[in-house]
Amino acid sequence: MTRIIAGEVGGRQLAVPKSGTRPTSDRVREAIFSRLDHADALRGAHVVDLFAGSGALGIEALSRGAADATFVESATPAVRVIESNIKGLGLGTRASVVRERALPYLKRATAQWNIAFLDPPYDIAEGDLAPVLEALVTRLPTLATVVLEMSSRRGTPEWPHGLRVVQSKAYGDTTVYFAECVR
């Protein structure tokens, strides 16, 4: 069972889609949010959670003080789970859920985000991830944080101009990359 680690809804459990997603482990989420908390990046942040799955990353950010979060997920069953989790935790006024693929959404979006979470399927083709990262850069202010979770078996992803990797760390089968927007 996936749970929220800390903050206003810390300890509460989240539903996860029955299939088609790979929820971020508690250990990896703790590491991600420890770094973000240490940088005081969450308080008042505007967050986008791409390839959102259960919504655990965006919901954790809301629980820890993010102003709002947009959850982008293309699978209808996962969207229903995210909506149920948000409603059940009473976070509905600070969250919006979009059922759409990440790239088309980013191409039409007008919002800007301080923090972007990307947890694409481990088998996503490099040719499918690179355009998402390129489109994301246009929606980020300078020094915005991008957190990308990928399979450790894959090579380092191709980063577009405008994003600079500041740290990466492997946690078993998962590697987490932290990048910042530079102009």
FIKOLZA-1660 file (N, C-alpha, C; in steps of 0.1 Angstrom, whole numbers, plus 5000, padded with zeros to 4 digits):
% residues 183
   i   px   py   pz ch aa at
   1 5008 4988 5000  A  M  N
   1 5000 5000 5000  A  M CA
   1 5009 5012 5000  A  M  C
   2 5005 5022 4992  A  T  N
   2 5012 5035 4992  A  T CA
   2 5007 5044 5002  A  T  C
   3 5015 5052 5008  A  R  N
   3 5011 5061 5018  A  R CA
   3 5018 5075 5016  A  R  C
   4 5011 5085 5021  A  I  N
   4 5018 5098 5022  A  I CA
   4 5027 5098 5034  A  I  C
   5 5039 5103 5031  A  I  N
   5 5050 5102 5041  A  I CA
   5 5049 5113 5052  A  I  C
   6 5047 5125 5048  A  A  N
   6 5047 5136 5058  A  A CA
   6 5038 5148 5054  A  A  C
   7 5036 5157 5063  A  G  N
   7 5028 5169 5060  A  G CA
   7 5014 5168 5065  A  G  C
   8 5005 5176 5059  A  E  N
   8 4992 5177 5065  A  E CA
   8 4983 5165 5063  A  E  C
   9 4986 5156 5053  A  V  N
   9 4979 5143 5052  A  V CA
   9 4989 5132 5054  A  V  C
  10 5000 5134 5060  A  G  N
  10 5010 5124 5062  A  G CA
  10 5004 5112 5069  A  G  C
  11 5008 5100 5065  A  G  N
  11 5004 5087 5071  A  G CA
  11 4991 5082 5064  A  G  C
  12 4984 5090 5057  A  R  N
  12 4972 5085 5050  A  R CA
  12 4976 5076 5038  A  R  C
  13 4967 5067 5036  A  Q  N
  13 4970 5057 5025  A  Q CA
  13 4964 5062 5012  A  Q  C
  14 4971 5058 5001  A  L  N
  14 4966 5061 4987  A  L CA
  14 4962 5049 4980  A  L  C
  15 4951 5050 4972  A  A  N
  15 4948 5039 4963  A  A CA
  15 4958 5039 4952  A  A  C
  16 4960 5028 4945  A  V  N
  16 4969 5028 4933  A  V CA
  16 4961 5020 4922  A  V  C
  17 4963 5024 4910  A  P  N
  17 4957 5017 4899  A  P CA
  17 4960 5002 4900  A  P  C
  18 4950 4994 4896  A  K  N
  18 4952 4979 4896  A  K CA
  18 4963 4974 4887  A  K  C
  19 4965 4981 4876  A  S  N
  19 4976 4977 4866  A  S CA
  19 4980 4989 4858  A  S  C
  20 4991 4988 4851  A  G  N
  20 4995 4998 4842  A  G CA
  20 5004 5009 4848  A  G  C
  21 5006 5008 4861  A  T  N
  21 5015 5018 4867  A  T CA
  21 5025 5011 4876  A  T  C
  22 5035 5019 4880  A  R  N
  22 5046 5014 4889  A  R CA
  22 5048 5025 4900  A  R  C
  23 5040 5024 4911  A  P  N
  23 5041 5034 4921  A  P CA
  23 5056 5036 4926  A  P  C
  24 5059 5049 4928  A  T  N
  24 5072 5052 4934  A  T CA
  24 5073 5046 4948  A  T  C
  25 5083 5039 4952  A  S  N
  25 5085 5033 4965  A  S CA
  25 5086 5044 4976  A  S  C
  26 5082 5040 4988  A  D  N
  26 5083 5050 4999  A  D CA
  26 5097 5054 5001  A  D  C
  27 5107 5045 4999  A  R  N
  27 5121 5049 5001  A  R CA
  27 5125 5060 4991  A  R  C
  28 5121 5058 4978  A  V  N
  28 5125 5068 4968  A  V CA
  28 5118 5081 4970  A  V  C
  29 5105 5080 4974  A  R  N
  29 5098 5093 4976  A  R CA
  29 5104 5100 4988  A  R  C
  30 5108 5093 4999  A  E  N
  30 5114 5099 5010  A  E CA
  30 5127 5106 5006  A  E  C
  31 5135 5100 4997  A  A  N
  31 5147 5106 4993  A  A CA
  31 5144 5119 4984  A  A  C
  32 5135 5118 4975  A  I  N
  32 5131 5129 4967  A  I CA
  32 5126 5141 4976  A  I  C
  33 5117 5138 4985  A  F  N
  33 5112 5149 4993  A  F CA
  33 5121 5154 5003  A  F  C
  34 5130 5146 5008  A  S  N
  34 5141 5151 5017  A  S CA
  34 5149 5162 5010  A  S  C
  35 5153 5159 4998  A  R  N
  35 5160 5169 4990  A  R CA
  35 5152 5182 4988  A  R  C
  36 5140 5180 4984  A  L  N
  36 5131 5192 4981  A  L CA
  36 5129 5200 4994  A  L  C
  37 5126 5193 5005  A  D  N
  37 5124 5200 5018  A  D CA
  37 5136 5207 5022  A  D  C
  38 5148 5201 5021  A  H  N
  38 5161 5207 5025  A  H CA
  38 5163 5220 5017  A  H  C
  39 5159 5220 5004  A  A  N
  39 5160 5232 4996  A  A CA
  39 5149 5242 4998  A  A  C
  40 5140 5239 5007  A  D  N
  40 5128 5247 5009  A  D CA
  40 5120 5250 4996  A  D  C
  41 5120 5240 4987  A  A  N
  41 5114 5242 4974  A  A CA
  41 5099 5240 4974  A  A  C
  42 5093 5234 4984  A  L  N
  42 5079 5230 4983  A  L CA
  42 5069 5240 4988  A  L  C
  43 5072 5248 4998  A  R  N
  43 5063 5257 5003  A  R CA
  43 5058 5267 4993  A  R  C
  44 5045 5267 4989  A  G  N
  44 5040 5277 4980  A  G CA
  44 5043 5273 4965  A  G  C
  45 5049 5262 4963  A  A  N
  45 5052 5258 4949  A  A CA
  45 5040 5254 4940  A  A  C
  46 5042 5257 4927  A  H  N
  46 5032 5252 4917  A  H CA
  46 5038 5240 4911  A  H  C
  47 5031 5229 4911  A  V  N
  47 5037 5216 4908  A  V CA
  47 5029 5210 4896  A  V  C
  48 5037 5203 4888  A  V  N
  48 5030 5194 4877  A  V CA
  48 5036 5180 4879  A  V  C
  49 5027 5170 4879  A  D  N
  49 5030 5156 4881  A  D CA
  49 5026 5150 4867  A  D  C
  50 5037 5148 4859  A  L  N
  50 5034 5141 4846  A  L CA
  50 5036 5126 4847  A  L  C
  51 5028 5119 4839  A  F  N
  51 5028 5104 4840  A  F CA
  51 5024 5101 4854  A  F  C
  52 5013 5107 4859  A  A  N
  52 5010 5108 4874  A  A CA
  52 5007 5094 4880  A  A  C
  53 5002 5085 4873  A  G  N
  53 4999 5072 4880  A  G CA
  53 4989 5073 4891  A  G  C
  54 4993 5071 4903  A  S  N
  54 4983 5072 4915  A  S CA
  54 4983 5087 4920  A  S  C
  55 4992 5095 4915  A  G  N
  55 4993 5109 4920  A  G CA
  55 5001 5111 4932  A  G  C
  56 5008 5100 4936  A  A  N
  56 5016 5100 4949  A  A CA
  56 5026 5112 4950  A  A  C
  57 5033 5115 4939  A  L  N
  57 5043 5125 4940  A  L CA
  57 5037 5139 4942  A  L  C
  58 5027 5142 4934  A  G  N
  58 5020 5155 4935  A  G CA
  58 5013 5156 4948  A  G  C
  59 5007 5146 4952  A  I  N
  59 4999 5146 4965  A  I CA
  59 5009 5148 4977  A  I  C
  60 5020 5141 4976  A  E  N
  60 5030 5143 4987  A  E CA
  60 5035 5158 4987  A  E  C
  61 5037 5164 4975  A  A  N
  61 5040 5178 4974  A  A CA
  61 5030 5187 4980  A  A  C
  62 5017 5184 4977  A  L  N
  62 5006 5192 4983  A  L CA
  62 5006 5190 4998  A  L  C
  63 5008 5178 5003  A  S  N
  63 5008 5176 5018  A  S CA
  63 5019 5183 5025  A  S  C
  64 5030 5186 5018  A  R  N
  64 5041 5193 5023  A  R CA
  64 5042 5208 5020  A  R  C
  65 5031 5213 5015  A  G  N
  65 5030 5228 5014  A  G CA
  65 5029 5234 5000  A  G  C
  66 5029 5226 4990  A  A  N
  66 5028 5231 4976  A  A CA
  66 5015 5239 4975  A  A  C
  67 5015 5250 4968  A  A  N
  67 5002 5258 4966  A  A CA
  67 4992 5250 4958  A  A  C
  68 4996 5244 4947  A  D  N
  68 4987 5236 4939  A  D CA
  68 4995 5226 4931  A  D  C
  69 4987 5217 4925  A  A  N
  69 4994 5206 4917  A  A CA
  69 4984 5203 4905  A  A  C
  70 4990 5201 4894  A  T  N
  70 4983 5196 4882  A  T CA
  70 4988 5182 4879  A  T  C
  71 4979 5172 4878  A  F  N
  71 4982 5158 4876  A  F CA
  71 4979 5155 4861  A  F  C
  72 4988 5150 4854  A  V  N
  72 4986 5147 4840  A  V CA
  72 4988 5132 4838  A  V  C
  73 4978 5125 4833  A  E  N
  73 4978 5111 4832  A  E CA
  73 4969 5107 4820  A  E  C
  74 4973 5098 4812  A  S  N
  74 4965 5094 4800  A  S CA
  74 4956 5083 4802  A  S  C
  75 4959 5074 4812  A  A  N
  75 4951 5062 4814  A  A CA
  75 4938 5065 4823  A  A  C
  76 4927 5063 4817  A  T  N
  76 4914 5066 4824  A  T CA
  76 4913 5059 4838  A  T  C
  77 4917 5046 4840  A  P  N
  77 4916 5041 4853  A  P CA
  77 4925 5048 4863  A  P  C
  78 4937 5052 4859  A  A  N
  78 4946 5059 4868  A  A CA
  78 4940 5073 4871  A  A  C
  79 4934 5080 4862  A  V  N
  79 4928 5093 4864  A  V CA
  79 4918 5092 4875  A  V  C
  80 4910 5081 4874  A  R  N
  80 4899 5079 4884  A  R CA
  80 4905 5077 4898  A  R  C
  81 4916 5070 4899  A  V  N
  81 4923 5068 4912  A  V CA
  81 4928 5081 4917  A  V  C
  82 4935 5089 4909  A  I  N
  82 4940 5102 4913  A  I CA
  82 4928 5110 4918  A  I  C
  83 4918 5111 4911  A  E  N
  83 4906 5119 4915  A  E CA
  83 4901 5115 4928  A  E  C
  84 4900 5101 4930  A  S  N
  84 4895 5096 4943  A  S CA
  84 4904 5099 4954  A  S  C
  85 4918 5098 4952  A  N  N
  85 4927 5101 4962  A  N CA
  85 4927 5115 4966  A  N  C
  86 4926 5124 4957  A  I  N
  86 4925 5139 4960  A  I CA
  86 4912 5142 4968  A  I  C
  87 4901 5137 4963  A  K  N
  87 4889 5139 4970  A  K CA
  87 4889 5133 4984  A  K  C
  88 4894 5121 4986  A  G  N
  88 4894 5114 4999  A  G CA
  88 4903 5121 5009  A  G  C
  89 4914 5128 5004  A  L  N
  89 4923 5135 5012  A  L CA
  89 4919 5150 5015  A  L  C
  90 4908 5154 5008  A  G  N
  90 4904 5168 5010  A  G CA
  90 4913 5178 5003  A  G  C
  91 4919 5175 4992  A  L  N
  91 4929 5184 4985  A  L CA
  91 4923 5189 4972  A  L  C
  92 4911 5187 4970  A  G  N
  92 4905 5191 4957  A  G CA
  92 4906 5205 4953  A  G  C
  93 4906 5215 4962  A  T  N
  93 4907 5229 4958  A  T CA
  93 4921 5233 4954  A  T  C
  94 4931 5225 4956  A  R  N
  94 4944 5228 4952  A  R CA
  94 4950 5219 4941  A  R  C
  95 4941 5210 4936  A  A  N
  95 4945 5201 4926  A  A CA
  95 4937 5201 4914  A  A  C
  96 4943 5198 4902  A  S  N
  96 4935 5196 4890  A  S CA
  96 4941 5184 4883  A  S  C
  97 4932 5176 4877  A  V  N
  97 4936 5164 4870  A  V CA
  97 4932 5165 4856  A  V  C
  98 4942 5162 4847  A  V  N
  98 4940 5162 4833  A  V CA
  98 4942 5149 4827  A  V  C
  99 4932 5143 4820  A  R  N
  99 4934 5131 4813  A  R CA
  99 4939 5133 4799  A  R  C
 100 4952 5132 4797  A  E  N
 100 4958 5135 4784  A  E CA
 100 4973 5130 4785  A  E  C
 101 4978 5128 4773  A  R  N
 101 4992 5124 4772  A  R CA
 101 5001 5137 4776  A  R  C
 102 5012 5135 4781  A  A  N
 102 5021 5146 4786  A  A CA
 102 5024 5156 4775  A  A  C
 103 5029 5151 4764  A  L  N
 103 5034 5160 4753  A  L CA
 103 5023 5169 4748  A  L  C
 104 5011 5164 4744  A  P  N
 104 5001 5173 4739  A  P CA
 104 4996 5183 4750  A  P  C
 105 4996 5179 4762  A  Y  N
 105 4992 5188 4773  A  Y CA
 105 5002 5199 4774  A  Y  C
 106 5015 5196 4775  A  L  N
 106 5025 5206 4776  A  L CA
 106 5025 5216 4765  A  L  C
 107 5022 5211 4753  A  K  N
 107 5022 5220 4741  A  K CA
 107 5011 5230 4742  A  K  C
 108 5000 5227 4749  A  R  N
 108 4989 5237 4749  A  R CA
 108 4988 5244 4763  A  R  C
 109 4996 5239 4773  A  A  N
 109 4995 5245 4786  A  A CA
 109 5000 5260 4786  A  A  C
 110 4994 5268 4795  A  T  N
 110 4999 5281 4797  A  T CA
 110 5005 5284 4811  A  T  C
 111 5003 5274 4820  A  A  N
 111 5008 5276 4833  A  A CA
 111 5023 5275 4834  A  A  C
 112 5029 5280 4845  A  Q  N
 112 5043 5277 4848  A  Q CA
 112 5043 5270 4861  A  Q  C
 113 5053 5261 4862  A  W  N
 113 5055 5253 4875  A  W CA
 113 5069 5255 4880  A  W  C
 114 5070 5255 4893  A  N  N
 114 5083 5256 4900  A  N CA
 114 5089 5242 4902  A  N  C
 115 5080 5232 4902  A  I  N
 115 5085 5218 4904  A  I CA
 115 5078 5209 4894  A  I  C
 116 5085 5201 4887  A  A  N
 116 5079 5191 4878  A  A CA
 116 5084 5177 4881  A  A  C
 117 5074 5168 4883  A  F  N
 117 5077 5154 4885  A  F CA
 117 5074 5146 4872  A  F  C
 118 5083 5138 4868  A  L  N
 118 5081 5129 4857  A  L CA
 118 5085 5115 4861  A  L  C
 119 5075 5106 4860  A  D  N
 119 5077 5092 4863  A  D CA
 119 5071 5084 4852  A  D  C
 120 5078 5085 4840  A  P  N
 120 5072 5078 4828  A  P CA
 120 5074 5063 4830  A  P  C
 121 5066 5055 4822  A  P  N
 121 5068 5041 4822  A  P CA
 121 5083 5037 4819  A  P  C
 122 5088 5027 4826  A  Y  N
 122 5102 5023 4825  A  Y CA
 122 5106 5020 4810  A  Y  C
 123 5096 5015 4802  A  D  N
 123 5099 5011 4789  A  D CA
 123 5096 5023 4779  A  D  C
 124 5095 5035 4783  A  I  N
 124 5092 5046 4774  A  I CA
 124 5105 5047 4764  A  I  C
 125 5102 5050 4752  A  A  N
 125 5113 5051 4742  A  A CA
 125 5119 5065 4744  A  A  C
 126 5132 5065 4743  A  E  N
 126 5140 5078 4744  A  E CA
 126 5134 5088 4735  A  E  C
 127 5130 5084 4723  A  G  N
 127 5124 5093 4714  A  G CA
 127 5110 5099 4718  A  G  C
 128 5104 5093 4728  A  D  N
 128 5092 5098 4734  A  D CA
 128 5094 5107 4746  A  D  C
 129 5105 5105 4753  A  L  N
 129 5107 5113 4765  A  L CA
 129 5114 5126 4761  A  L  C
 130 5123 5126 4752  A  A  N
 130 5130 5139 4749  A  A CA
 130 5121 5150 4745  A  A  C
 131 5110 5148 4737  A  P  N
 131 5101 5159 4733  A  P CA
 131 5093 5164 4745  A  P  C
 132 5090 5155 4755  A  V  N
 132 5083 5159 4767  A  V CA
 132 5092 5169 4775  A  V  C
 133 5105 5165 4777  A  L  N
 133 5114 5174 4784  A  L CA
 133 5116 5187 4777  A  L  C
 134 5117 5187 4764  A  E  N
 134 5118 5199 4756  A  E CA
 134 5106 5208 4758  A  E  C
 135 5094 5203 4757  A  A  N
 135 5082 5211 4759  A  A CA
 135 5081 5216 4773  A  A  C
 136 5085 5208 4783  A  L  N
 136 5084 5212 4797  A  L CA
 136 5093 5224 4799  A  L  C
 137 5104 5225 4794  A  V  N
 137 5113 5236 4796  A  V CA
 137 5106 5250 4794  A  V  C
 138 5098 5250 4784  A  T  N
 138 5091 5263 4780  A  T CA
 138 5081 5267 4791  A  T  C
 139 5077 5258 4800  A  R  N
 139 5067 5261 4811  A  R CA
 139 5074 5263 4824  A  R  C
 140 5087 5264 4825  A  L  N
 140 5094 5265 4837  A  L CA
 140 5102 5278 4839  A  L  C
 141 5101 5284 4850  A  P  N
 141 5109 5296 4853  A  P CA
 141 5123 5292 4856  A  P  C
 142 5133 5301 4855  A  T  N
 142 5147 5298 4858  A  T CA
 142 5147 5293 4872  A  T  C
 143 5156 5283 4874  A  L  N
 143 5158 5276 4887  A  L CA
 143 5147 5266 4891  A  L  C
 144 5137 5265 4883  A  A  N
 144 5126 5254 4886  A  A CA
 144 5133 5241 4887  A  A  C
 145 5127 5232 4895  A  T  N
 145 5133 5219 4897  A  T CA
 145 5125 5208 4889  A  T  C
 146 5132 5200 4882  A  V  N
 146 5126 5188 4875  A  V CA
 146 5131 5176 4882  A  V  C
 147 5122 5167 4885  A  V  N
 147 5126 5154 4891  A  V CA
 147 5121 5143 4882  A  V  C
 148 5131 5135 4877  A  L  N
 148 5128 5125 4867  A  L CA
 148 5132 5111 4873  A  L  C
 149 5122 5102 4873  A  E  N
 149 5124 5089 4878  A  E CA
 149 5125 5079 4866  A  E  C
 150 5135 5071 4865  A  M  N
 150 5137 5062 4854  A  M CA
 150 5143 5049 4859  A  M  C
 151 5142 5039 4850  A  S  N
 151 5148 5026 4853  A  S CA
 151 5163 5028 4853  A  S  C
 152 5170 5022 4863  A  S  N
 152 5184 5022 4864  A  S CA
 152 5191 5014 4852  A  S  C
 153 5184 5006 4846  A  R  N
 153 5189 4998 4835  A  R CA
 153 5191 5006 4822  A  R  C
 154 5184 5017 4821  A  R  N
 154 5185 5026 4810  A  R CA
 154 5198 5035 4811  A  R  C
 155 5202 5040 4800  A  G  N
 155 5213 5050 4800  A  G CA
 155 5207 5063 4805  A  G  C
 156 5216 5073 4807  A  T  N
 156 5213 5086 4811  A  T CA
 156 5204 5092 4800  A  T  C
 157 5192 5098 4804  A  P  N
 157 5183 5104 4794  A  P CA
 157 5190 5116 4787  A  P  C
 158 5185 5119 4775  A  E  N
 158 5190 5131 4768  A  E CA
 158 5183 5143 4774  A  E  C
 159 5190 5152 4778  A  W  N
 159 5185 5165 4785  A  W CA
 159 5185 5176 4775  A  W  C
 160 5174 5183 4773  A  P  N
 160 5174 5194 4763  A  P CA
 160 5181 5206 4769  A  P  C
 161 5184 5215 4759  A  H  N
 161 5190 5228 4763  A  H CA
 161 5180 5235 4772  A  H  C
 162 5185 5240 4783  A  G  N
 162 5176 5247 4793  A  G CA
 162 5174 5239 4806  A  G  C
 163 5178 5226 4806  A  L  N
 163 5178 5218 4818  A  L CA
 163 5192 5213 4821  A  L  C
 164 5196 5215 4833  A  R  N
 164 5209 5210 4837  A  R CA
 164 5208 5200 4849  A  R  C
 165 5213 5188 4848  A  V  N
 165 5213 5178 4858  A  V CA
 165 5222 5183 4870  A  V  C
 166 5216 5183 4882  A  V  N
 166 5224 5187 4893  A  V CA
 166 5227 5175 4902  A  V  C
 167 5219 5164 4901  A  Q  N
 167 5222 5152 4909  A  Q CA
 167 5215 5141 4903  A  Q  C
 168 5220 5129 4904  A  S  N
 168 5213 5117 4901  A  S CA
 168 5218 5106 4912  A  S  C
 169 5208 5097 4915  A  K  N
 169 5211 5087 4924  A  K CA
 169 5203 5075 4921  A  K  C
 170 5209 5063 4922  A  A  N
 170 5203 5051 4919  A  A CA
 170 5198 5045 4933  A  A  C
 171 5185 5039 4932  A  Y  N
 171 5179 5032 4943  A  Y CA
 171 5174 5019 4938  A  Y  C
 172 5183 5009 4937  A  G  N
 172 5180 4996 4931  A  G CA
 172 5177 4998 4917  A  G  C
 173 5164 4994 4912  A  D  N
 173 5160 4995 4898  A  D CA
 173 5157 5009 4894  A  D  C
 174 5157 5019 4903  A  T  N
 174 5152 5032 4900  A  T CA
 174 5164 5042 4901  A  T  C
 175 5165 5051 4891  A  T  N
 175 5174 5062 4892  A  T CA
 175 5166 5075 4892  A  T  C
 176 5169 5084 4901  A  V  N
 176 5162 5097 4902  A  V CA
 176 5172 5108 4898  A  V  C
 177 5168 5116 4889  A  Y  N
 177 5176 5127 4884  A  Y CA
 177 5169 5140 4889  A  Y  C
 178 5177 5149 4894  A  F  N
 178 5173 5162 4897  A  F CA
 178 5179 5172 4887  A  F  C
 179 5171 5180 4881  A  A  N
 179 5176 5190 4871  A  A CA
 179 5170 5203 4875  A  A  C
 180 5177 5214 4870  A  E  N
 180 5171 5227 4872  A  E CA
 180 5171 5234 4859  A  E  C
 181 5161 5243 4858  A  C  N
 181 5160 5251 4846  A  C CA
 181 5170 5262 4846  A  C  C
 182 5178 5263 4835  A  V  N
 182 5188 5274 4834  A  V CA
 182 5185 5281 4820  A  V  C
 183 5187 5293 4820  A  R  N
 183 5185 5301 4808  A  R CA
 183 5197 5310 4805  A  R  C
% end
